[in-house]
């Protein structure tokens, strides 16, 4: 397993690799473990963008797995293939923020 990638994201990448021939695009600086750039080698594939997992799967792991085309200038093509971002987004960010607020004690001024 790659230690620089979130385990949930890496699991979905392995599924895409087995089913669609995905490959991680090497980049020097990866600021977050929740986003990677990938390409697909399958030519007959119409890559759909958006959420890749269902709501029950997302609630189970806590994240939506989202795929979209890379739009950053100079990083849209790699080895003559379009580059896609595969990243995680929290399923219920408001609930997560509320639970963190109730867990952390407030300090008196």
Backbone bond lengths (Angstrom), bond angles and torsions (degrees), N, CA, C in turn:
res aa  C-N    CA-C-N  psi(-1)  N-CA   C-N-CA  omega(-1)  CA-C   N-CA-C  phi
1 X - - - 1.450 - - 1.520 109.51 -
2 X 1.317 116.95 143.15 1.453 122.62 178.57 1.524 109.25 -81.04
3 X 1.322 117.95 122.49 1.465 121.80 -175.84 1.519 113.31 -75.77
4 X 1.327 118.58 -12.91 1.460 120.82 -178.66 1.518 112.62 -93.75
5 X 1.317 118.28 7.30 1.454 122.82 -178.54 1.523 108.56 -125.66
6 X 1.324 116.51 137.39 1.464 122.03 178.40 1.534 108.96 -56.50
7 X 1.342 118.88 138.05 1.468 121.31 -176.37 1.532 114.10 -57.86
8 X 1.329 118.46 -38.12 1.467 120.95 178.94 1.521 109.83 -65.59
9 X 1.319 116.56 -43.51 1.462 121.19 -179.97 1.526 110.67 -65.00
10 X 1.309 116.94 -41.22 1.462 120.90 -179.62 1.530 110.99 -65.78
11 X 1.319 117.34 -37.32 1.466 121.04 177.09 1.523 110.78 -61.04
12 X 1.337 117.21 -45.47 1.461 120.21 178.74 1.520 111.45 -68.18
13 X 1.329 117.74 -34.43 1.459 119.70 176.08 1.528 110.75 -62.40
14 X 1.332 117.25 -42.21 1.464 120.11 179.56 1.528 111.42 -62.76
15 X 1.326 116.72 -36.06 1.468 120.37 176.17 1.528 109.77 -64.25
16 X 1.341 117.03 -46.26 1.463 120.86 178.37 1.525 111.51 -63.82
17 X 1.309 116.68 -35.75 1.464 120.82 179.10 1.529 110.64 -64.91
18 X 1.319 116.78 -44.57 1.466 120.87 -179.47 1.524 112.19 -68.64
19 X 1.340 116.76 -41.69 1.469 120.27 -173.43 1.524 113.79 -87.39
20 X 1.343 117.64 -35.39 1.461 120.10 -171.05 1.521 114.47 -123.32
21 X 1.311 118.13 1.12 1.457 120.51 179.08 1.512 113.50 72.12
22 X 1.317 117.11 44.61 1.468 121.52 179.86 1.529 110.46 -81.43
23 X 1.324 115.34 152.62 1.472 121.59 176.05 1.520 108.26 -140.50
24 X 1.323 116.38 142.08 1.461 120.76 177.90 1.520 109.01 -77.00
25 X 1.327 115.98 133.93 1.456 121.72 176.46 1.525 107.35 -83.46
26 X 1.335 117.14 123.73 1.467 118.32 -179.73 1.524 111.54 -72.19
27 X 1.301 116.13 131.74 1.462 122.91 174.87 1.523 107.79 -130.89
28 X 1.305 116.59 148.05 1.463 119.43 -178.06 1.519 112.44 -69.27
29 X 1.326 116.31 -46.40 1.459 119.27 -175.35 1.520 109.90 -114.58
30 X 1.295 116.36 118.53 1.464 121.84 173.51 1.521 106.15 -114.18
31 X 1.317 115.78 108.41 1.461 120.51 -174.54 1.527 112.99 -79.06
32 X 1.302 117.42 -22.98 1.451 120.78 -177.44 1.526 109.50 -131.85
33 X 1.323 115.82 145.52 1.457 119.58 176.32 1.525 111.48 -86.13
34 X 1.331 117.10 2.44 1.456 121.97 -176.31 1.526 112.89 -104.65
35 X 1.325 118.23 12.16 1.462 121.73 179.32 1.525 109.55 -148.31
36 X 1.343 115.69 131.41 1.461 120.64 174.24 1.521 108.26 -133.37
37 X 1.317 115.45 161.90 1.460 121.27 175.85 1.516 107.90 -109.62
38 X 1.336 116.04 134.18 1.457 121.07 -177.03 1.524 110.27 -134.45
39 X 1.323 114.92 161.10 1.465 121.45 171.01 1.522 107.43 -127.03
40 X 1.329 115.28 158.29 1.459 121.55 177.52 1.518 108.00 -115.06
41 X 1.331 117.37 131.67 1.458 121.79 179.32 1.524 112.96 -87.75
42 X 1.305 117.90 -14.45 1.458 120.89 -178.88 1.529 110.00 -71.20
43 X 1.338 117.58 119.22 1.454 121.54 -178.37 1.519 112.68 -79.89
44 X 1.309 118.02 -30.58 1.457 120.87 -178.51 1.524 112.36 -85.37
45 X 1.297 116.70 12.30 1.448 122.16 -174.97 1.520 111.11 -93.97
46 X 1.299 116.50 126.88 1.458 120.87 169.22 1.525 105.73 -95.63
47 X 1.305 116.60 100.66 1.457 120.81 -174.61 1.517 108.78 -73.42
48 X 1.305 114.99 123.53 1.447 119.67 176.58 1.508 108.77 -90.44
49 X 1.302 115.36 139.77 1.455 119.61 177.62 1.516 108.07 -104.65
50 X 1.297 114.80 158.29 1.455 120.86 -178.66 1.509 110.46 119.43
51 X 1.317 115.37 -158.54 1.466 120.94 -178.07 1.523 110.96 -72.80
52 X 1.324 115.88 134.36 1.454 121.05 -179.10 1.525 113.19 -99.73
53 X 1.329 117.16 -18.48 1.456 119.28 -179.45 1.528 110.03 -112.33
54 X 1.322 115.31 159.00 1.459 120.92 179.85 1.528 109.64 -82.24
55 X 1.339 116.26 168.36 1.461 120.64 -179.96 1.526 112.38 -60.39
56 X 1.338 120.48 -45.06 1.480 118.78 177.34 1.534 112.58 -61.07
57 X 1.340 117.42 -39.90 1.467 119.99 177.51 1.522 110.50 -65.61
58 X 1.330 116.51 -40.29 1.465 120.44 -179.37 1.526 111.19 -66.25
59 X 1.323 116.75 -41.79 1.462 119.10 179.09 1.523 111.48 -67.99
60 X 1.315 117.04 -30.98 1.461 120.55 179.02 1.533 111.17 -66.83
61 X 1.341 117.23 -44.47 1.469 119.59 -178.17 1.531 112.19 -93.94
62 X 1.345 117.94 -15.69 1.463 121.27 177.19 1.514 114.68 94.02
63 X 1.342 117.93 -0.97 1.465 120.88 -175.60 1.523 111.79 -138.32
64 X 1.330 115.04 147.36 1.458 121.32 163.72 1.520 106.90 -84.08
65 X 1.320 117.47 138.46 1.461 122.09 172.76 1.526 105.46 -101.34
66 X 1.329 116.27 117.84 1.461 121.67 -172.46 1.529 109.56 -120.25
67 X 1.325 115.59 139.22 1.461 122.13 177.89 1.526 107.99 -121.90
68 X 1.333 116.31 131.70 1.462 120.76 176.37 1.521 109.49 -149.03
69 X 1.327 115.65 158.92 1.468 120.59 178.77 1.523 110.02 -67.13
70 X 1.326 115.40 142.34 1.461 121.33 175.46 1.514 108.82 -74.81
71 X 1.310 117.51 130.09 1.466 121.22 -178.24 1.517 113.27 -115.68
72 X 1.312 118.25 -2.55 1.467 121.00 -179.94 1.525 109.41 -66.45
73 X 1.315 116.30 130.51 1.471 121.68 -177.34 1.531 110.92 -57.18
74 X 1.307 116.44 131.14 1.459 121.60 178.41 1.513 114.16 87.54
75 X 1.323 117.50 -5.19 1.463 120.11 -178.03 1.525 111.75 -125.20
76 X 1.334 117.66 18.20 1.457 120.35 -176.11 1.526 113.42 -86.42
77 X 1.324 117.95 -20.68 1.465 122.52 -178.20 1.529 109.15 -127.02
78 X 1.342 116.36 138.63 1.455 122.18 174.65 1.523 107.05 -144.43
79 X 1.323 117.08 123.45 1.470 122.87 -177.64 1.532 110.78 51.87
80 X 1.303 117.04 47.66 1.467 127.24 -179.22 1.541 113.54 54.42
81 X 1.312 118.09 24.94 1.463 123.13 175.33 1.525 108.88 -120.51
82 X 1.316 116.00 148.04 1.464 120.43 176.15 1.522 109.91 -69.12
83 X 1.318 115.45 141.07 1.458 121.53 -179.71 1.525 108.82 -95.40
84 X 1.330 115.45 137.56 1.456 122.23 177.87 1.519 109.29 -121.36
85 X 1.322 115.80 146.90 1.460 121.29 172.64 1.518 107.56 -93.95
86 X 1.300 115.86 134.33 1.452 122.38 172.92 1.521 105.00 -117.50
87 X 1.339 117.04 117.90 1.458 118.80 -174.66 1.521 111.27 -144.28
88 X 1.327 115.16 167.05 1.452 123.30 -179.27 1.518 110.05 -107.03
89 X 1.318 115.54 143.30 1.456 122.36 175.56 1.524 107.08 -135.30
90 X 1.334 119.10 135.78 1.468 120.29 -179.04 1.530 111.39 -60.15
91 X 1.320 116.30 142.83 1.461 120.54 -179.02 1.522 110.32 -69.36
92 X 1.315 117.48 -49.61 1.454 122.01 -178.19 1.528 109.19 -126.16
93 X 1.337 118.88 78.76 1.463 119.20 -176.43 1.524 113.15 -62.44
94 X 1.336 118.01 -34.43 1.462 119.85 -179.64 1.523 110.46 -66.18
95 X 1.325 117.36 -45.21 1.466 120.59 178.09 1.516 110.88 -62.09
96 X 1.345 116.51 -39.00 1.462 120.00 -179.74 1.533 110.47 -65.03
97 X 1.338 116.96 -42.42 1.471 120.07 178.27 1.518 111.31 -64.44
98 X 1.351 117.18 -40.47 1.462 120.29 179.10 1.512 111.43 -64.64
99 X 1.327 117.91 -41.58 1.459 119.86 -179.35 1.526 110.81 -67.17
100 X 1.313 117.61 -37.49 1.466 120.47 177.58 1.526 110.07 -65.46
101 X 1.332 116.54 -38.48 1.464 120.30 -179.60 1.521 111.00 -63.84
102 X 1.353 117.59 -38.73 1.445 120.28 -179.93 1.524 112.61 -75.61
103 X 1.304 117.88 -25.76 1.467 121.13 -179.36 1.519 111.37 -79.20
104 X 1.317 117.75 -41.59 1.459 120.72 -176.17 1.524 110.00 -77.98
105 X 1.322 117.75 127.82 1.469 120.10 179.85 1.528 110.27 -73.94
106 X 1.299 113.75 143.19 1.490 118.68 177.61 1.529 108.15 -87.68
107 X 1.290 114.13 138.79 1.460 119.30 179.78 1.518 109.13 -92.03
108 X 1.296 116.50 139.08 1.470 121.06 179.04 1.513 109.72 -78.52
109 X 1.305 115.06 140.88 1.473 118.90 179.44 1.476 111.84 -88.84
